[in-house]
Amino acid sequence: MFLLALSPILWLVLALSVLKMAPWKACLLALIISLAAGMGVWGMESQYAIESVLEGLALACWPILLVIIAAIFTYNLTLETKAMDTIKELLTGVSHDKRVLILLIGWGFGGFLEGMAGFGTAIAVPAGMLAGIGINPILSVSVCLIANSVPTAYGSIGIPLVTLGNVTGFDSVQLATYTSLQLGVLTLLCPWLMVIVTGGGLKALRGMTMMCLGSGLAFFIPELLLSMFVGPELAVVAGAIVTMGTIVVLAKKFPVNDPEFAMPAHEGVKISTAQAVNACLPFILIFVFLLFTSKLVPPINQFLMQFKSAVPIYTGEGGAPYTFVWINTPGVLILLASFIAGSKQGASFGKMFGVLAKTINGLKFTMVTIIAVIATAKVMGYSGMTNQIADTAVAATGAAYPCIAAFLGSVGTYITGSATSSCVLFGKLQVMAMQSPIINASPDVQAWVAAANATGACAGKMISPLSIAIGSAAIGVKGADAKLLAFAVKIYVPFVIFMGAIVYLGQSLIG
């Protein structure tokens, strides 16, 4: 029964890792397998099977795909209006030290892109920029893989954690807070590790103590505060913005001048404050809109939250009406901000709608993949397959189950390349495992272990074939995939072991 319950996941491992099948095809077949097992073995009625798929479709489209489309559209629009060129000029002119530029572009700007857009932009764009200014291409991708690990849980305006909240029933604010705490040590260590990798050893830290310490704290503190008081949507965006500001200030006030890591002088174009603000306007407006419609501003939040509809989709046991929030949802607010900013930057509405159409077309297979993954998870959950997997996992590990929670999350991201999909596949399973009679954890501890799924997803993102392929494509180096994977595995193994220990030991504090 356990293997049958696991059959959709096993199929995805085989199809994506061995057969190298297109993800959208593999995930559609996984949905068919889950339906066949759910109806044929677990006796799920056809009506409930259809309803579970429809509920998965609803969750996928609103808010998940809406946010993804809006976030990628914003990025594509900055390319269309050439605003991204201005942002690149601003970044590359900050310092002549290779280590500082790697932290600014890979850690700060990469984290910002992950928080705003996700889906590989945080690897491809910074890696391409670093390689473009003369840094070794393999090194450029390697440091970006490290940098992209901890922000992954908050990618695309926090959609993995928002989705995890929808799947598990826990408040996304609580999940975001726990995720920040679990990732805290690694967030602080990331800048140090990136610099060590850059210089090939501890010698690279020479003169960089203040920069590494400031970069880690500047990322972690805003991320934790935003997670605790607002939620996951802006946590990494805020951390990345503060980090970039901190690095710029430190680079100007306490310049690092080590000849071993000096880059050729950058002959850049002088950019005025007005030009800089105009280039960053889409991201500024998104930040402002999301902040002022959050629970930090109750009058606006409560007014906009009135516009919602609760629709009963799955009517079987355990089902609840699905709520569509029509205005106060990140996707709508991001689109509004992007259209306003794009207009200010000189793009016509016709051009902007053209970029939006191209964005949707470019994401069509991603959309099918996400719909199929979420529908598969819904079928597995409602049929009892997920419960079967959870019971078996707990029977095998007992009270030590939290030790493997992050590892499961990493497997989900390794398979699908998406932290969101990992949270859909294994989020509910993590909660069911902690609810089993053997463990019978309190709700807070259940949420803590559910958050570990997002934490583990960060580790899995480093070794995901999709991430490796994106990084390799960004630098255009043949045969880079094997080198990058060998490097990433060395970081992944201690990462996921350390996270297992954090989750296991931390549950007693949470409880």
N, C-alpha and C positions, 0 to 999 in steps of 0.2 A: 504493500500500500504506500509505503514511504517513497519508493522510486516512482510509482505512478503519480503521486502528488507532486513530485519534483520534476516530472517529465517535461513540462514547458521550459523550465530553467535549464535542464540538461540539454534540451534541444537547442536552446540559444547558445550555450557554450559550444556545442558541436558545430552549429551552423556558422557562427561568427568567428570562432577561433580556429577551427579546422577546415571547414568547407569554404570559408571566406565568402559566404553568401551576403548579398546586399541586406543591410539591417531591416529595411522595410519589409522585404520578402520573408526574412527569418521570423520577424515579430508577428506578421500575419499568420504564418504557420503555427507559431506558438499559441496564438489565440485559438486556432482551430483545435490544436491538441488539448488545450485547457477545456474547451467546450466538450470535446469527445470524452475526456476523463471525468469531467464534472457531471455530465449527464449519464454516461455509461457506467461509471463505477460508483460515484457518490449519489446517484439518483436525483440529480437536480432537474426540476421540471423545466420544460422548454420555455414556458412563459418567463420564469425567473432567469433563465439563461439569457434570453433576449433582453430583459430589463437590466441585467447586470452589465451587458455590453453597452446598452444605451446610456447607463449612468457613467460608465467609463468614457464614452464619447463626450458627454456633457462636461465632465471634469477636465478632459483633455482640451476641449475648445475654450472653456471659460472657467478659470482664468489662464490656464497654463500656456496654450498656444497663442492666446492674445498677447500675453506678456513677451513671449519669445519673438513673435513677429514685430511687435512694437520696438523692442530693444534692438533687434538687428536692423530694422528700418532706420532707427536713429543713427546708428553707426554708418550705414550705407549713405544716408543723407549727408553726413559730414564729409564723406568721400566725394560726393557729387558737388557739394558747394565749395570744396577745397579747404574747408575748415580744419580737416585733419592734418593737412600740410602745415598750417600755421601752428597747430599744437605740437607737431614733430619738431619744428624749428625752435619753439620755446623750450622743449625738453633737452635737445641736443646741445644747446648753447650754455647750459648751466655750469659744466665743469669739463676739464681736460683729462681727468683721472678716470680710467676705465672702470674701476670699482664703483665709483660714485655714479657713473652713468648706468651701470648695470643695476644698481639699486633703484635709481630714479625711474628708469624705463621698465625694467623687468619686474621689480617689486611694487613700486608705487603706481606707475601708469598701467602695468599689467593687472594689478588688483582692481584699479578703476574700471578697466575694460571688462573684467570678469563680472564685477558688480553691475555694470550697465548693460552689457550685451551677452557675455558668456559664449558658449558654443564655439570654442576654439579661437575667438578673437584675441583672448588674453595670452595666447601662445604665439599665434601667427604674426600679429602686428608688432609686439615688442621684439620678438626674435628677428623679424625682418628689419626693424629699425636698428637693432644692435649690429647685425651683420652688415647693414648698409653703411655704418660709420666706421667699419674696419675691424670689428671684433670677430674672432674666429667663429664661423657659422655654427659648428657643432657646440661650442661653448655657449653661444647665444641661445640656442634652443634648450640646452641643459639647464642653464640658470632659470629660464622661463618655466620649465617644467617644475622646478622646485618652487618658484614663486607662485605658480598657479595652484599649488596643492591646497593650502589652507583657505583661500577665498572661495573655493569651488562650492561649498555648501550654501553660499550666499549669491551665487551667480544669477544673472538676468533678473535683477531686482528681487533677489531672495526667493526665487520660485522653487528651488529644491526644498527649502524649509517650509514654505507656504504649502506646498504639495504634501509634505510629510505631515503637517498639521491636519490637512483635509483627510488624509488616509487613516491617520491614527486617532483623530478626534481631540488631540491635545492642542492647546493654544500655541500658535506659532511664536509668540513672544517668549514663552517658557522654553520651547525647543531651541530658539535662537540663542537664548541666554546660556543654556546648558552646552550648546555646541561651541560657543565662544570660550567657555570655561575649559572644556575638554581640549580645545585646540590652543589654549593660551600659551603653554610652554613652547609649542612648535612655532607659533606665530612670532614669539620673541626670538627664537633661534634661527628662523629662516634667513634674515639678512646676514647673519654671521656665516651660515653655511654657504650662501651664495658667494660671498667674498672669498671664502676658503677655496671653493671650487674654481673661482675666477683665477686665483693666483697659484693653484695647485698645492696648497698647503697653508699651515698656520702663519707663515711669513706674510701672507697677503693681508693679515689683520693689522699690520704695522701702520699706525696713524689713523686707523679706521674705527677705533673703539667707540668714540662718541657718535660717529655716523651710524654704526650698526645698532648700538643701544637705542639711539633716538629713533631710528627707522622701525625697530620692533615695538617700542612703547607707543609711538605715534600711530601705529596700525592697530595694536591690540586695545588700547584704552577707549578710543571712540567706537570701535566695533562692539566692545562689551557694553558700553553705555547705551548705544543705539539699540542693541539687542534687548536690553533690559527694559527700556522705556518706550521704544517705538515698535520694534520688531525687526525681522530679517531684511526688509526691503532696502534700507539705506545703510545698513551696518558696515558692509565692506566698502561701499562708496565713500562714506564718511572717513573710514580708516585710511583709505587710499589717498583721499584729498589731503588730509592732515599729514600723512607720510610724505607726499610730494612737497608740500609746503615746508615741512621740517628739513628735508634733504636740501632743498634750495637755500634755506636760511643758513644751515650748517655749512654748506659748500661756499657760501659767500662770506660768512663771518669767520669761519675756521677752515680755510681752503686746504685741501690735501695736495701736497706737491711731492710725489714720489716718482722719480724718473723711470723706475721699472714699469710703472703702470700708466705712464703718460700717453695720451692720445694726440694725434696731430691737431693743431689749432683748427677750430671750426670757424669757417668763414660764413657766418649766417647772415640772414637779412634782419635788419632791426625791426622789431615788432612793437607797436605802440600798445598802451594799456587798452585802448578802445578796440583795437584789432584782436587782442587776446581775449577780451570779454566776449566779443562777437563770435569768435571761433568756438568758445566754450559754452555759448548761450544755450544750446539744447540740453546740455548736462546740468547747467545751473537751474534752468526752469524745471527739469525733472526733479531735481533735488528739492526745490522749493515747493512744488506741487505735492509731492509725496509727503513732505514734512508737515505742511499745513493742513493736509487732509487726514493726518494720522490722529491717534488718540491723544497726542500732545496738545491738540487744539480741539477740545470737545465740541464747541458749537458747530464748527464746520463739519467735523467728522459725523456727528449725530444727525445733522441735516442731510448730508449726502447718503448716509446709510439707510435712509428711509426708502430710497429707490432700489428695491430689491424684490425678488419673487421667489417663493418657495414652491418647488414643483415636485410632486411625488413621482419618482421614476421606478426605483426598485421597491416592490410592494411585499416582498417576502420577509422572513424573519431577519431582524437586525437592520432592516432598511429604514431610512429616514428621508424626508423631503430634501431635495437638493436645492440649495439657495444660490440664485444668480444675483450678484451685486452689480448693478448696471452702470453706475457712475464712479463710485469710490473704489475702483479696482485699478491696480497699477497699469495694466495695459491701456486702458482708456486715457489715463492721465499722461502716460508717456507719449502716446500719439498726439494728444493735444499740445503738449510742450514742444514736440518735434515740429509740428506744423507751424506753430507760432514762430519758433526760432528759425526754421527754414525760410519762412517768408521774410523775416528780418535780414537774413543772409543773402537775399536776392533770388531765391528759388521761386518760380511760379507754382501755383497750385497744380497745374498740369504736370510739371516736372516732378513735383513731390508725389503725386498719385502714380506717376510712372515708376518712380523708385519703389514705392510701396508695392506695386504690382510685380516688379522684378523680384523684390524681397520674398513675396509670397510664393512666386514661382520657384525661386531658388530653394525654398524650404519645403516644397511639396512632399518630398520623400521623408524628410524629418517629421512632418506632420502625421503622415501615415504611421511612421514608426512609433511616435508617442501615443497616438490613439490606440494602436494595437497593444502596446505594452500596458497601458492603463486599463484597457478592457480586459486583458489577460489577468491582471492582478485582481480586478473586481470579480471575475468568474472564479478564480482560485479562492478568493476570500469568502464569497457567499456560498460556494459549494461545500466548503469544509476542507479543501486541499491545503490551504495555508495553515489551518489548525493542525492538520496531520503532520506537516513538516515541523511546526513549532514543537509539538509533543515529542517527536522523535529526537529533535535537537536537544531538548531539555533532558530527555531520558539518557542521552549519551553524555551530556556534560554536567548535569545536575546544577548545583548552585554556582558552578563556575561558568555558566552560560555567558554572563556579561563579558568575559574575556574574549569571546569570539564574535561579539556583536559588531565591532568595528570592521573585523575581517569580512563578515558577510556583506556589509555595506560596500567595502572595496571591491568585492567580487561583482556586485551589481554594476558598478561603474566600469570595471574592466570589461564586462560583457557588452554593455550598451554604449559606453563612452559618455554617459550622462548621469550626473548626480541625481537629477530629477527622476529619471527612470529607475535608478537604484532605490530611491525612497519609495517609489510606487511598488516595486517588486518585493522589497523586504521590510518596509516600514511596519506594516501591520503584523508581520510575522514576529518582529522583535517584541511588540507589545504582547502578543498572544503567548510568547515564550515566558515572559515575566509574569503573566497572569496564571500560569499553570500551577496546579496544586503543590508541585515540588518546590517552587520558588515563592509564589503568592506575594509578589512585591507590592508595595504601596504605589498609588498613582504617580507620585513624584519620581520614584525610582523607575517606574515603567517609562515615564517621559525621558528620564536620563538615558536609559538604554535605547529608546527610540532615537534620541538625538545622536547616539553613537553611530547610527546608520549613516547619517549625514557626515559625521566625522570620518568614518571609514571611507565614504565616497571620495573624500579629498585625497586619500592615499591612492585609491584605485585610479584616479584621474591621471596620475603620473605615469602609470604603466599601461594605460588603455591604448590599444592599437590605434584608435582614432586620434588621440592626442599626439602620439608619436608620428602618425602620418601627416597631421596638420603641421607639426613642427618641421618635419623633413621637407614638405612642400614649400614652406615659407622661405627656406634658405636655398632650395634647389640643388642640394648635394645628393648625388646618387649613392646608395648604399648607407645612408645616414641612419636608417631605421634601426638596424642591428646595434650600432654603437649607442644610439640614444636609449634603446631598451635596456641594454646591459648597464648603462649608467643609472637609469631610473630605478631598476630593480634593487640596486645597492642602497638607494634612499628609501624605497618602499618598505623593505623588510623590517628595518628597525623602527620605521614610522608606525607600521601597523601593530608591531609587538608592543611598542610604547603606549599606543592608544588603548590596546587591550588592558594593560595594567592600569592606566588612568581610569578607564570606565569601571573596572572591577573595584578598585580601591575607592573611587569617588562615590559609589552608590551608598556606602555607609554614611558618608557626610550628608548626602542628599536625603537619605532616609531619616 
